[in-house]
Amino acid sequence: MIEAHRLTKRFGFFTAIAEVSFRVDEGEIVGFLGPNGAGKSTTMRILGGVFPPTSGYARVAGHDVVLDSLRARQAIGYFPERIALYTDMTVREYLGYVADMKHVPAKQQKREIERVMDRCAVTHMAHRLIGTLSKGYRQRVGIAQALLGQPKVLILDEPTAGLDPEQVTEVRKLIRELRGHSTVILSTHILPEVEATCDRVLIINKGRLLAVDTPSNLNRRLRQLSQIHIEAQAPVVSLLEAVRQIDGVVRVEATHTDGNVVSVLVSTEPTKDLRSAIAERVVRQGWPLLEIRPVQLSLEEIFLELVHRRDQVPASQEVSP
């Protein structure tokens, strides 16, 4: 549904993005993750038809965003980083204006406007001038205009910026509800945003794409060892020794003790899932097993590891993800 191939954008001598390539399949929700200034908004603006790339190409719903710009934009609902709203219009008037521009049939406009206002929780603000709204409500109106016409593709650039925690939760819920109905790419520098809403993640830094994958796959790729957390009621030394003897266990360390409850971090060979073997060994010893779970790298740790690895590679040796 979205295809970017070796996108590069230069502004004078400054290269905002370089050789950025990725695909987003129909119905997917993909997070574009990176710090401020990494190149997220530049990429989103190219996809949204705001300006062309210096080189490379992008297609949305099968249409080239430069050569077939009108049809590409007809398939897109776009929420830019800095949404420009007409402050002297009411919310309903503004959404009607956008519906006209999107060629939403006149007979469907009222129902469609009511739908997006309800989805974005701005129905009670329908007759308020946009100029009198808080930043959070302006964000909601911006998302509502992107949803008008039920576009195949939604491009959301920092959709929760300026929202309070309750509003952030509502927007994340709204985005998750779009899974399978719309293809969504959203940019953010907030790690929990991606973890809470997205199927896959694109990680970008300094204009270059570092990785395109699911967080779990990135975790497996970056970790030399798998790790398992267990918590049991057992003597510390005996528990460590019993787990250490399991084939495939590389390292065992106690991380916390509270009375007779012990927390242990088990490092194992990455190709083996030893949870069942560990559980069986603990239970066989007659020790109550309170918890066992795999330990995953956080997105923050994944991002920092990828940045560190890229910084260690000379530019001439860099390869595309």
N, C-alpha and C positions, 0 to 999 in steps of 0.2 A: 504493500500500500504506500509506503514511503521508501524511496531508494536514493541514497546519496553516494556519489562516486567521485572520490579524489577532489572534494570541494576545497578550494583555496580562495581566500579573499584578502587582498592587499589594499591598504589605504596609504597611498604614497609609498614610503619606504617601510611602513609597518605592516607586518603580516599578522592578521587577526586569527585566521585558521589556515592550516596547511594539510593537504592530502587527507581530508576527513571522509571516510567511507563507512556506510552502515546501511542496514535494511530494517524496516519495521513492518511486521506482517499484519494482515487484516485482523482487527479485534484486539490487538496487543496494547498494553499500556507500558510505555518505556520511559524511564527516567533519564534525563540528561544531566549528569552530575559533574560539578566542578566548582572551584572557587570563583569569586567575582573576577571578571576580566579574563576568564579562561577561553572564551570563544563561544559560549553557549548561545547568547543572544544573536550574535552574528550568524551562526548556523540557522537559528530559527527564522531570522529575517529573510535569509535566502530561500528557505522552504516556503515561507509565506508570500514570496514574490515581492518583498519590499525593495530589494536590490539584487542584481545578478552576481554570481560568483566571478572572480577573476579568471578562474579555470575550473575544470570539472563540470559535473552536471548533477541535477536533482530531479526526480520525478515524484509526483504525488498523484495517486489514483491512476497511474499510467500516463500522466501528462507532464511533459517537461515544463518546469517552472519558469523557464525563459522563453522557449520557442512556442509554447502553448499556455501562456501565463493565465489567460482568462479562464480556461477550462480547469486548470489546476486550482486556481483560487476559488472557483465555484464549489470545489469538493472540500474546502477548508473552512473551519471555524477557527479564527485566530485571536488569541488574547496576547497582546504585546506586553513587553516589560513595563512600558509606561503608557497606560491606556489613555487615549485622548477622548474625553466625553464632552458633549455640548451641555455646559452647565446651566444654560437658560432654558433647557427643555425639562419636562418631567420625565420620570423613568419610563412611563408608558409611551410618551411621545417619542422618546429617543429609540426605544425598541421598535416602534412602528416605523420610524425612519430607516433603521437598519434592515427591517424586514422588507421594506420597499427596495432597498439597494440589493438585497439578496434575491429579489424576485420571488418572495414567498407569495403564493396566490392570495388575492384579496379575501376570498372566502375563508381561507385558513388562518389569516393573520391573527385574528382575535384569539382563537384557540391556541395558536402557537406562542403568542406573547404570554398568555396566561400560564402555559406549560413551563416556559423558561423562568418566569418570575417565581413560580411555585418551587421549581427545582433549586433555585438560588436564594430562596427565602427573602424575596424583596417585594412580595405582593402587597404588603401593608405600606410600602413606600411608593406605590404606583403613581400617586398624584403629587409626590414631592419633587421640587426642583432638584436636579442633580447637584447643582451648586451648593445646596444646603446639606448634602449627605456627608457622613464621615468617610474617611479613606477606606475603611473596611467595607462599607456599603457600596462605594464606588467600584471596589474590586468585584463585588458580587454582580453589579450591573454589567461590568466588563465581561465576566464569565457568561452571563445570560446572553449578551449579544453574540458571543462565540457559538453558543448552543443553538441559536435561531436557525431554522431550516434543517435541523438534524443532519449536519454535515458528516461525510464519511470519515473525515480526518479532523482531529482537534490538535492545534498547536498552542500550548499553554506555557507562556514564559513567566516564571515565578508567580504562579496563580495564587499563592497564599501570602504573598508579601503584604505586610500591613494589617493582617487580620489578627484578632485576638484568639486565644487558644480554643475557645468554643467554636468560633467561625472556621478556624483551621480544620478542626475535626469534621465539621459539616462539609467543607469543600473536599476533603479527602474521601469522605463517604460518597459524595456525588461522583467523584472521578472513578472510584471502584465500581459504582453502579453502571458506568459506561462500558465496562469490560465486556467484550463480545458484540457490542452494538456499534461502537465507534473505535477507530484506531486513534490512540492518544500518545503524543509525545510531549512531555512536560519537562521544563528545565528548572533546576533548583540548586542551591548550594547547601541546602539543609538535608543532612543525611537521613534523619527519620522519615522525611517526606517520601523518599524513594522506597525505603523499607516498608512503609505503610501502604503504598499504593501500586507499586510497579512490578511487572513480570520480569523485566530485564533492565539492565542499567548500561548506559554509555558513560564512560568516565573520560573527561577531557581536562587537559591542563596545558597552559601556555600555547593554546591553539592546536594542540595535537591530541588525537584520540588515543588513549592509553589502553582501553579495553572495551569490549562489547560482549556481555554475557549475563547470566543470572548471578546473583550474589553467592549462591551455593557452589556454582561451578568455579567462580573466581576463588572462592575459599579453597577448593580442592587443588586448583592450579598453583596457588601461591604457597600453600603449606607443604613443607617437606614431611611433616608428621601429622597424623590425625590425633585429636585429643578428645578424651571422654571424661566427664565429671561424674563422680559417684559420691554418694553420701550414705553412710551405714553406721549402725551401732556396733562397734567392734574395737578391740585393742589396736592401737595405731600400728605398732611394729608388726603384729601378726597379719593385719590387713594388707599392709604394704608388701610383705613377703609373699603372701598368697597370690596377690594380683601380679606381682613381678614374675612369677613362675609360668604365667600363661604365654604360650608361643605367640610371638608377634608383638608383645609388649616391649617397648624400648626404654621407657622411663616411667617411674611412679613417684609422686611426691605428695605429701600431706599439705593441704593449703589452709586448713582451719580445723580446730578441735573445740568442742563445747561439751564438757563432761565426757560422756562415752560416745558422743556423736562425732564422727570423723568425716571431713571432706577431703577427697583425693582427686588429683589430676593425673590421668593416665595418658601417656603419649604412646601411640602405636604406629605400626607401619601403615602408610596411607592407603594401601590396597586392601586392607583387612578391616572389616567391621567386627570388633570384638565385644560388642555390648552383651550379646547373649552368653558368651563364654565367661565374661567377668561376672555377670549376674548369677550364672550357675555356680561359679566358684564361691562367691560370697554366701549364697543361700546354703550351699552344701556344708559350709563351716558352721551353720546355725546362727549367722549374724543377720539381723533385720536389715534389709536393703531399703533405704528410704527414698533414694533418687538415683537415676542413671540417665544421662543425656549427652549427646555430642556437643562439643564446644566449637562454635563457629567464630571466625573472624568477624568483627563488626565492619560495616561499610567504611567507617573512618579508618580502621586499620588496613583494609584493602586499598583504599585510596592512597594512604601514606606509603604503603609498600610499593604500589605501582609507580608513584612519583619518584621514590628513592631509586627503584630499578631503572627507570628511564633516565634519571640524572647520571647514572653510572655508565650509560651507553653513549659512546661518541656519536654525534649526529650522522656521520657517514655510515654507521652500522645500524641505525634505527630501521625497524621493519614495521609495517602496518599491522594492527591487531587482527 
